[in-house]
């Protein structure tokens, strides 16, 4: 069995994007005002 992804609901997408991108180092290609994002890490 392989896990391809999960969904996490957040109240403040822009803050979540900055945290995952700037602190945890994920690649995020969507703008901060988007409705959903895909986190890419190695």
WOBEL-V491573 format. One record per run of one state. SS is the DSSP state (H for helix, E for strand, - for the rest). FROM is the first residue (numbers start at 1). LEN is the number of residues. Records with the same first field share a line. If there is no record, write none. Layout:
SS->FROM-LEN, FROM-LEN
This chain:
-->1-12, 24-3, 28-12, 41-2
H->13-11
E->27-1, 40-1
